[in-house]
């Protein structure tokens, strides 16, 4: 069975770039960036080797591409934040403007304080929601991989039990 590594890395790169900084806002549309990257990974694999793969294989390729992309975006976002490109501030400011009036004053002040803090590696990695984001990313990557497997039927069937 041909190696999936190059396709997974390509899809991961697409996911990572579409999940970085302001481009990451595309993922507010049902994780569109993750779905696109997973579909790209499956498309590349099926096109390169002229294969038709089962949906489960597509899901695996898509989920792995999404996880790699999540890690790429983690690194890229941290680097961008360190050089002063803080998309998180734009999102926080938007949330405060839209929903700030209904917030308890202590919660409002806590968000304002967090916005003024410098970004450190420790504070960035301690964000409790990031683990949940990776899980959701993998799920949407698997969905994108299944879509790719259904869309890109290229010829020969992949052998059963094919290894990565």
PEBELSUL-V811560 format. One record per pair of residues at least 12 apart in sequence whose C-alpha atoms are under 10 Angstrom apart, sorted by the first residue. I is the first residue (numbers start at 1). J is the second residue. D is the distance in whole Angstrom. If there is no record, write none. Layout:
I	J	D
I	J	D
This chain:
1	49	10
1	158	8
1	159	7
1	160	10
1	161	10
1	162	6
1	163	7
1	164	8
2	45	9
2	48	9
2	49	7
2	51	10
2	158	9
2	162	9
2	163	9
2	164	8
3	45	9
3	49	10
3	162	10
3	163	8
3	164	6
4	41	9
4	42	9
4	44	9
4	45	7
4	46	10
4	49	10
4	61	7
4	163	9
4	164	6
5	41	10
5	45	9
5	61	9
5	64	10
5	65	9
5	164	8
6	41	9
6	44	9
6	45	8
7	38	9
7	40	8
7	41	5
7	42	7
7	43	8
7	44	6
7	45	5
7	46	9
7	48	9
7	61	8
7	62	10
7	65	8
8	37	9
8	38	8
8	40	9
8	41	5
8	42	8
8	44	9
8	45	8
8	60	10
8	61	6
8	62	7
8	63	9
8	64	7
8	65	5
8	66	9
8	67	10
8	68	8
8	69	9
9	37	10
9	41	8
9	61	10
9	64	9
9	65	6
9	66	10
9	68	7
9	69	8
10	37	8
10	38	9
10	40	8
10	41	6
10	42	10
10	44	8
10	45	10
10	65	8
10	68	10
10	69	9
11	34	9
11	35	10
11	36	8
11	37	5
11	38	6
11	39	8
11	40	5
11	41	4
11	42	8
11	43	9
11	44	8
11	45	10
11	61	9
11	62	8
11	63	10
11	64	9
11	65	5
11	66	7
11	67	10
11	68	8
11	69	7
11	141	10
12	34	9
12	37	6
12	38	8
12	40	9
12	41	8
12	61	10
12	62	9
12	63	9
12	64	8
12	65	4
12	66	6
12	67	7
12	68	5
12	69	4
12	70	8
12	71	9
12	72	8
12	73	9
12	141	10
13	37	8
13	40	10
13	41	10
13	65	8
13	66	9
13	68	8
13	69	6
13	70	9
13	71	10
13	72	7
13	73	9
14	33	8
14	34	8
14	35	10
14	36	8
14	37	5
14	38	8
14	39	10
14	40	8
14	41	9
14	65	9
14	66	9
14	68	10
14	69	7
14	72	10
14	73	10
15	27	10
15	31	10
15	32	9
15	33	6
15	34	5
15	35	8
15	36	7
15	37	5
15	38	7
15	40	9
15	41	10
15	65	7
15	66	6
15	67	9
15	68	8
15	69	5
15	70	7
15	71	10
15	72	8
15	73	8
15	137	9
15	141	9
16	33	8
16	34	8
16	37	8
16	65	9
16	66	8
16	67	9
16	68	7
16	69	4
16	70	6
16	71	7
16	72	5
16	73	4
16	74	8
16	75	9
16	76	8
16	77	10
17	33	8
17	34	10
17	37	9
17	69	8
17	70	9
17	72	8
17	73	7
17	76	8
17	77	10
18	31	10
18	32	9
18	33	5
18	34	7
18	36	9
18	37	8
18	69	9
18	70	10
18	73	8
19	31	9
19	32	10
19	33	6
19	34	8
19	37	10
19	69	8
19	70	7
19	71	10
19	72	9
19	73	6
19	74	9
19	76	9
19	77	9
20	33	10
20	69	10
20	70	9
20	72	8
20	73	5
20	74	8
20	75	9
20	76	6
20	77	6
20	78	9
20	80	9
20	87	9
21	73	8
21	74	10
21	76	8
21	77	6
21	78	9
21	80	7
21	81	9
21	85	8
21	86	7
21	87	6
21	88	8
22	77	10
22	85	9
22	86	9
22	87	6
22	88	9
22	90	9
22	91	10
23	87	9
24	73	9
24	77	10
24	87	9
25	87	9
25	91	9
27	137	10
30	140	8
31	136	9
31	137	8
31	140	7
31	141	9
31	144	10
32	140	9
32	141	10
32	144	9
33	66	9
33	69	10
33	137	10
33	140	10
33	141	9
33	144	10
34	62	9
34	63	9
34	65	9
34	66	6
34	67	9
34	69	8
34	70	9
34	136	10
34	137	7
34	138	9
34	139	10
34	140	6
34	141	6
34	142	9
34	143	9
34	144	7
34	145	10
35	62	8
35	63	10
35	65	10
35	66	8
35	137	9
35	138	10
35	139	10
35	140	6
35	141	6
35	142	8
35	143	7
35	144	4
35	145	8
35	146	10
35	147	9
35	148	9
36	62	10
36	66	10
36	140	10
36	141	9
36	144	7
36	145	9
36	147	10
36	148	9
37	62	8
37	63	10
37	65	7
37	66	7
37	69	8
37	141	8
37	144	8
37	145	9
38	58	8
38	59	8
38	60	10
38	61	7
38	62	4
38	63	7
38	64	8
38	65	6
38	66	6
38	69	9
38	138	10
38	140	8
38	141	5
38	142	7
38	143	8
38	144	5
38	145	5
38	146	9
38	147	9
38	148	7
39	58	9
39	59	10
39	61	9
39	62	7
39	65	9
39	141	8
39	142	9
39	143	9
39	144	5
39	145	5
39	146	8
39	147	7
39	148	5
39	149	8
39	151	9
39	152	9
40	62	9
40	65	9
40	144	9
40	145	9
40	148	8
41	58	9
41	61	7
41	62	7
41	63	10
41	64	9
41	65	7
41	66	9
41	141	10
41	144	9
41	145	8
41	148	8
42	57	9
42	58	6
42	59	9
42	60	10
42	61	7
42	62	7
42	65	9
42	144	9
42	145	6
42	146	9
42	147	9
42	148	5
42	149	6
42	150	10
42	151	9
42	152	8
43	58	9
43	145	9
43	147	10
43	148	6
43	149	8
43	151	8
43	152	6
43	153	9
43	154	9
44	148	10
44	152	9
45	58	9
45	61	9
45	148	10
45	149	10
45	152	10
45	154	10
46	58	10
46	148	9
46	149	8
46	152	7
46	153	7
46	154	6
46	155	9
46	156	10
46	157	10
46	158	10
47	152	8
47	153	9
47	154	7
47	155	9
48	154	9
49	154	8
49	155	9
49	156	9
49	158	10
50	152	10
50	153	8
50	154	5
50	155	6
50	156	7
50	157	9
50	158	10
51	149	10
51	152	9
51	153	7
51	154	5
51	155	5
51	156	5
51	157	6
51	158	6
51	159	10
52	149	7
52	150	9
52	151	10
52	152	7
52	153	5
52	154	5
52	155	6
52	156	6
52	157	5
52	158	6
52	159	10
53	146	9
53	148	9
53	149	6
53	150	8
53	152	9
53	153	7
53	154	9
53	155	9
53	156	8
53	157	6
53	158	5
53	159	9
53	160	10
54	146	8
54	149	6
54	150	8
54	153	9
54	157	8
54	158	7
54	159	10
54	160	9
55	142	9
55	143	9
55	145	7
55	146	5
55	147	8
55	148	8
55	149	5
55	150	7
56	142	9
56	143	10
56	145	8
56	146	7
56	149	8
57	142	9
57	145	8
57	146	8
57	149	8
57	158	9
57	160	10
57	161	10
57	162	9
57	163	10
57	164	10
58	141	9
58	142	7
58	143	9
58	144	8
58	145	4
58	146	5
58	147	8
58	148	7
58	149	5
58	150	8
59	138	9
59	139	9
59	140	9
59	141	7
59	142	4
59	143	6
59	144	7
59	145	4
59	146	5
59	147	8
59	148	9
59	149	8
60	138	9
60	141	8
60	142	6
60	143	10
60	145	7
60	146	9
60	164	10
61	141	8
61	142	7
61	144	9
61	145	6
61	146	9
61	148	10
61	149	10
61	164	9
62	137	10
62	138	8
62	139	9
62	140	8
62	141	5
62	142	5
62	143	7
62	144	6
62	145	4
62	146	8
62	147	9
62	148	8
62	149	10
63	134	10
63	135	9
63	136	10
63	137	8
63	138	5
63	139	7
63	140	7
63	141	4
63	142	4
63	143	8
63	144	8
63	145	7
63	146	10
64	137	10
64	138	7
64	139	10
64	141	7
64	142	8
64	145	9
65	137	10
65	138	8
65	141	7
65	142	9
65	145	9
66	134	8
66	135	10
66	136	9
66	137	6
66	138	5
66	139	8
66	140	8
66	141	5
66	142	8
66	144	9
66	145	10
67	133	10
67	134	6
67	135	8
67	136	10
67	137	7
67	138	6
67	139	10
67	141	8
68	134	10
68	137	10
68	138	9
69	134	10
69	137	9
69	138	10
69	141	10
70	130	9
70	133	8
70	134	6
70	135	10
70	137	7
70	138	9
71	134	8
74	124	9
74	125	9
74	130	9
77	124	10
78	119	8
78	120	9
78	121	8
78	124	7
78	125	9
79	121	10
81	118	9
81	119	7
81	120	9
81	124	10
82	118	9
82	119	7
82	120	8
82	121	9
84	118	10
84	119	10
86	115	10
86	119	9
88	115	8
89	112	10
89	114	9
89	115	6
89	116	9
90	115	10
92	111	8
92	112	8
92	114	9
92	115	7
93	111	9
93	112	9
93	115	9
95	111	10
96	108	7
96	111	8
96	112	9
